[in-house]
């Protein structure tokens, strides 16, 4: 993956997990925003210094927004922990992908570790109660965890095949990121996996269409950049995140 156990990405992501878990579901939005601010130096490794202020700081409000969604979805402190870490990772990756068309292993890798560890704790404690009662009476959410793992593997396989078929449309960063989002969707159910995956491609197609139309409209001004090249410049990561949000909301 290209990172070591002493890497600041792992340290900061682990710190996020502790902050989100201590705050509980109700404080997930604030914890996500605080962590997003803390990992700003890490994000600056990838976002060019001459980028717009929106790209250099956009991960913070986006993390708060996604963190609020985490608070609404979580039924236990462990779920709040998992969803808050994912919210911060998604916010960082969206900004980086828009800026430089990359989804760095330095963020994706540690997010996998903490996210799956938190889901395992959520399964062990039995979900909503967040107590030991779930594991003592055998009511833990192990089926949800198993489905999340299967969905992660399936989503990664699908994206890998698509990347082989159309390397100009999908990169290996998208493939790796898909497993993380697949696990999130799988934790909630198979209908969420199907709709979340489909929504990502629909959203990306709509964005590409808007970019194509904007390119054509600028031709009259002498800006003759190829429409095909512009379409390929549309990053897929943000559409994957938006599609996952649509998928999860469909089950609420």
C-alpha positions in Angstrom: 0.0 0.0 0.0 2.9 2.4 0.4 2.5 3.3 4.1 4.0 2.2 7.4 2.5 1.9 10.9 4.2 5.1 11.9 2.7 7.1 9.0 0.8 10.2 10.1 -2.2 9.0 8.1 -2.6 6.0 10.4 -2.0 8.0 13.5 -4.5 10.7 12.5 -7.1 8.2 11.4 -6.8 6.3 14.6 -7.1 9.6 16.4 -10.3 10.3 14.5 -11.7 6.9 15.5 -11.1 7.7 19.2 -12.6 11.2 18.9 -15.7 10.0 17.1 -16.2 7.1 19.4 -15.9 9.3 22.5 -18.2 11.9 21.1 -20.9 9.4 20.3 -23.4 9.6 17.4 -24.7 13.0 18.4 -21.2 14.5 18.1 -20.2 12.8 14.9 -20.5 15.9 12.8 -18.3 18.0 15.1 -15.8 15.1 15.5 -15.6 14.7 11.7 -15.1 18.4 11.1 -12.3 18.5 13.8 -10.5 15.6 12.4 -10.8 16.9 8.8 -9.1 20.1 10.1 -6.4 18.0 11.8 -5.6 16.1 8.6 -5.3 19.2 6.5 -1.5 19.0 6.3 -1.8 15.4 5.0 -4.3 16.6 2.3 -1.9 19.4 1.4 0.6 16.8 0.3 -1.6 16.1 -2.7 -3.5 19.3 -3.4 -1.3 21.9 -5.2 -0.5 25.1 -3.3 -2.0 27.2 -6.1 -5.4 25.4 -5.9 -8.5 27.4 -5.1 -9.5 28.0 -1.5 -12.5 25.7 -2.0 -10.2 22.8 -2.8 -7.7 23.6 0.0 -10.4 23.9 2.7 -13.5 22.2 1.2 -12.8 18.9 3.0 -13.7 20.5 6.3 -17.4 21.5 5.6 -17.8 18.4 3.5 -16.6 16.2 6.5 -19.1 18.1 8.8 -21.9 17.4 6.3 -21.1 13.8 5.9 -20.5 13.5 9.7 -24.0 14.7 10.3 -25.2 12.0 8.0 -23.1 9.5 10.1 -24.9 10.7 13.2 -28.3 10.1 11.6 -27.3 6.6 10.4 -25.5 5.3 13.5 -27.4 3.2 16.0 -24.4 2.8 18.4 -21.1 4.4 19.3 -19.2 1.8 17.2 -21.3 2.6 14.1 -20.8 6.3 14.8 -17.0 5.7 15.0 -17.0 3.8 11.7 -19.2 6.2 9.8 -17.4 9.3 11.1 -14.0 7.9 10.0 -15.4 7.1 6.6 -17.0 10.6 6.4 -13.6 12.2 6.9 -11.8 9.9 4.4 -14.5 10.5 1.8 -14.2 14.3 2.3 -10.4 14.2 1.9 -10.5 11.9 -1.1 -13.2 13.9 -2.9 -11.1 17.1 -2.6 -7.9 15.4 -3.7 -9.6 13.6 -6.6 -11.0 16.8 -7.9 -7.7 18.6 -7.6 -5.3 16.0 -9.0 -7.4 13.0 -10.0 -5.9 10.7 -7.4 -7.3 8.6 -4.5 -4.1 8.0 -2.5 -3.4 4.8 -0.7 -2.1 6.9 2.2 -5.7 7.7 3.0 -7.6 4.8 1.6 -5.5 2.1 3.3 -5.8 3.4 6.9 -9.5 4.1 6.4 -10.0 0.4 5.5 -8.3 -0.7 8.7 -10.2 1.6 11.1 -13.5 1.2 9.3 -13.5 -2.6 9.3 -12.2 -2.7 12.9 -15.1 -0.4 14.0 -17.7 -2.5 12.1 -16.3 -5.6 13.8 -16.8 -3.9 17.2 -20.4 -2.9 16.1 -21.1 -6.5 15.2 -19.7 -7.8 18.4 -21.7 -5.4 20.6 -24.9 -6.2 18.8 -25.7 -2.9 17.1 -28.1 -0.3 18.5 -27.6 -0.8 22.2 -23.8 -0.5 22.0 -23.5 -2.8 25.1 -22.3 -6.3 25.7 -25.9 -7.6 25.8 -25.9 -8.3 22.0 -22.9 -10.7 22.2 -24.1 -12.4 25.3 -27.4 -13.5 23.8 -26.0 -14.1 20.4 -27.8 -11.1 18.8 -24.7 -9.5 17.4 -24.7 -8.1 13.9 -22.3 -10.7 12.4 -24.5 -11.1 9.4 -24.2 -7.4 8.6 -20.4 -7.6 8.9 -20.3 -10.7 6.7 -22.4 -9.0 4.1 -20.2 -5.9 4.3 -17.1 -8.0 3.6 -18.7 -9.8 0.7 -20.0 -6.5 -0.8 -16.5 -5.0 -0.5 -14.9 -7.9 -2.4 -17.7 -8.0 -5.0 -17.5 -4.2 -5.6 -13.8 -4.3 -5.9 -14.0 -7.1 -8.4 -16.6 -5.3 -10.5 -14.6 -2.1 -10.6 -11.4 -4.0 -11.4 -13.0 -5.6 -14.4 -14.4 -2.2 -15.5 -11.0 -0.6 -15.1 -9.5 -3.3 -17.3 -12.2 -2.7 -19.9 -12.0 1.1 -19.8 -8.7 2.3 -18.1 -9.4 5.8 -19.3 -12.6 5.9 -17.3 -11.6 4.1 -14.1 -8.2 3.9 -12.3 -6.8 1.6 -9.7 -7.5 4.3 -7.1 -11.2 4.0 -7.9 -10.9 0.2 -7.7 -9.4 0.3 -4.2 -11.9 3.0 -3.0 -14.8 1.0 -4.3 -14.2 -1.7 -1.7 -14.5 0.7 1.2 -17.8 2.1 -0.1 -19.0 -1.3 -0.9 -18.5 -2.4 2.7 -20.4 0.7 3.9 -23.3 -0.1 1.5 -23.2 -3.8 2.3 -23.4 -3.1 6.0 -26.9 -1.6 5.3 -28.1 -4.2 2.8 -27.9 -5.6 -0.7 -30.5 -3.1 -2.2 -28.3 -0.3 -1.0 -25.3 -1.9 -2.7 -27.1 -2.2 -6.0 -28.6 1.3 -6.0 -25.5 2.9 -4.6 -23.3 1.4 -7.4 -25.8 2.3 -10.1 -26.2 5.8 -8.8 -22.5 6.4 -9.0 -22.3 5.7 -12.7 -25.5 7.7 -13.4 -24.2 10.7 -11.5 -20.8 10.5 -13.2 -22.5 10.3 -16.6 -24.6 13.4 -15.8 -21.5 15.3 -14.7 -19.6 14.3 -17.8 -22.6 15.5 -19.9 -22.5 18.9 -18.2 -18.8 19.2 -18.8 -19.3 18.2 -22.5 -22.0 20.8 -23.0 -19.9 23.4 -21.2 -17.0 22.6 -23.5 -19.1 23.0 -26.6 -20.6 26.3 -25.4 -17.0 27.7 -25.0 -16.0 26.8 -28.5 -17.5 30.0 -29.8 -15.1 31.9 -27.6 -12.1 30.2 -29.2 -11.5 27.7 -26.4 -11.3 24.6 -28.5 -10.3 22.0 -26.0 -11.4 18.5 -27.1 -14.7 17.4 -25.6 -13.5 13.9 -25.2 -10.4 15.0 -23.3 -12.6 17.2 -21.0 -15.0 14.3 -20.3 -12.1 12.0 -19.3 -11.0 14.7 -16.8 -14.1 14.2 -14.7 -13.0 12.4 -11.5 -15.0 9.4 -10.5 -14.4 9.5 -6.8 -17.0 12.2 -6.0 -19.7 10.4 -7.9 -18.9 7.2 -6.0 -19.4 9.1 -2.7 -22.6 10.7 -3.9 -23.9 7.4 -5.2 -23.2 5.7 -1.9 -25.2 8.5 -0.1 -28.1 7.9 -2.5 -27.9 4.1 -1.9 -28.0 4.4 1.9 -30.8 7.0 1.8 -32.9 4.7 -0.3 -33.1 2.3 2.7 -34.2 4.9 5.3 
